[in-house]
Amino acid sequence: MRVLGVDPGLTRCGIAVVDGGVGRAVHCVEADVIRTPPDAELAQRLLAVADGVEAWLDRHEPDVVAVERVFSQYNVRTAMGTAQAGGVVALAAARRGLPVTFHTPSEVKAAVTGSGRAGKAQVTTMVTRLLGLAEAPRPADAADALALAICHIWRAPMRARLAEAEAKAAELARRHKARLAQAAHGAGKGTKR
């Protein structure tokens, strides 16, 4: 499985590609950031992010895109820009028919470090170790994008099994309701004369 991981942002949008192998084996293909000038108009910044993501999608042809979910930040303006950049990424992937999965920062941290409260330095250290990199990816946004891709590779099989179990449970519930309705309908016929 090839995953494009994206840590969305307007000034620095972390982007990385990781290949998943047998078991928990992961391999870094490429990691970097897409930069936009802070003084540019919002629409132009979003266009630059979209163009950068499109180039990565063309170059690496991932199977899925994993994006960090924005859930809360102290600075509303920053959160809005981050969410807008994430939306641009999801749109670019959707146009190609690629599945997009959103992961919370705590899910990503827990997946790569074992703790959902790990700091950026811990995440970078573990990403460097897990991928066998000679040096830590810089800036931290690139390391976060790698962590997102790793998280998705490791969590995707579990999510697939969970979705399959939920579908089976829903089908069993549907069948059970149908049998109950049929039994109730049959009991009603037996009492009428």
C-alpha positions, 0 to 999 in steps of 0.5 A: 500500500502506498500512502500519501500523508498530508499535515495540512497547513497554509504556510507549510503543508507537510507531505510525504509518501510511505510504502507499507510492506508485509507486517509493519514494514514501512519505507519512506519514498519522499517527504517535504513541505509545500510552502506558500507566502504568508502575505499572499491572498488566501485563494492563491495560497490554497491554489499553491497547495492544490498544485503541489498536492496534484504534482505529488499525486502525479509523481507517486500515484498513491493508493490512498491519502491520509490527512490530519484532522483538524479538531481544535486549536487555540488560534481560530484563524490558524485552524481555519487555514489548516482546515481549508488546506485539508479540504483542498487536499481531500478534493484533489484526491477525490477528483482522482477517485482516491480514498481519503482518511482523516486521522486525529493528531492523537491517533497518529501520535499513539500509532507511532510512539505509543502515546497520544500525548507525545510531543513533536520531538518524540514523533520525529524521533520515532518516525526516523527510527521506524523508517530507518532514516539517516537523519530526522526529517525537517521541518517537523511538518514533513515528519508529521506527514510521514507519521500520518502515512505510517499511522494509516498503513498500520491502522487500515487493516484494523479499520477494514476488519471493523467495517466488515464486522459492522456490515455483518452485524447490520446484516444480521440485525436486518435479518433478525428484524425480518424474521420477527416481523414475519413471526408477528405477521404469522401470529396475527393470522393465526388468531383471526377467525 
